[in-house]
Amino acid sequence: MANETDSGELASQLRAVREELAQLRAEQRELAHSVEQLTQTFRALATHLGIVAEPYNKSSGNAKGKEIPGFA
């Protein structure tokens, strides 16, 4: 009888851990999405402020001395 009680308690704890893990994974996905949105926002701001030029193409013929915005 004690073995059944221990087994039931273990199963209950295992269920709780699985639920917590699922919640943590969902929060991790949400956090990753938020970080991606921040990255896109910072890129857009940097482009708008002239800090960077997107898309940066190294073979664009910049050898003529043209300045790339944001690069000294």
C-alpha positions in Angstrom: 0.0 0.0 0.0 2.8 2.4 0.8 4.4 1.7 -2.6 1.1 2.8 -4.3 1.1 6.0 -2.3 4.7 6.7 -3.1 4.0 6.0 -6.8 1.0 8.3 -6.8 3.0 11.1 -5.2 5.9 10.6 -7.6 3.4 10.8 -10.6 1.9 13.9 -9.2 5.3 15.6 -8.7 6.3 14.5 -12.2 3.1 16.1 -13.7 3.9 19.3 -11.8 7.4 19.4 -13.1 6.2 18.8 -16.7 3.7 21.6 -16.4 6.3 24.0 -15.1 8.7 23.0 -17.9 6.0 23.6 -20.5 5.4 27.0 -19.0 9.1 27.9 -19.0 9.4 26.9 -22.6 6.4 29.1 -23.5 8.0 32.0 -21.7 11.3 31.3 -23.4 9.6 31.4 -26.8 7.9 34.7 -25.9 11.2 36.2 -24.7 13.0 35.2 -27.9 10.2 36.8 -29.9 10.5 40.0 -27.8 14.3 40.1 -28.4 13.8 39.7 -32.1 11.3 42.6 -32.1 13.8 44.7 -30.2 16.6 43.8 -32.7 14.4 44.9 -35.6 13.5 48.1 -33.8 17.1 49.0 -33.1 18.1 48.2 -36.7 15.3 50.4 -38.0 16.3 53.2 -35.7 20.0 52.9 -36.6 19.1 53.0 -40.3 16.8 56.0 -39.8 19.4 57.9 -37.9 22.0 57.2 -40.5 24.2 55.2 -38.1 24.2 52.2 -40.5 23.3 51.8 -44.1 21.2 48.7 -44.9 21.8 46.6 -46.8 25.5 47.0 -46.6 27.1 45.6 -49.8 30.9 45.6 -49.7 31.1 45.2 -53.5 28.9 48.2 -54.2 31.8 50.2 -55.7 32.6 52.2 -52.6 36.2 52.5 -53.8 35.5 56.0 -55.3 35.6 57.5 -51.8 31.9 57.6 -51.1 31.1 57.8 -47.4 28.9 55.1 -45.9 26.6 56.7 -43.4 27.7 56.0 -39.8 31.2 54.9 -40.7 34.1 57.3 -40.3 
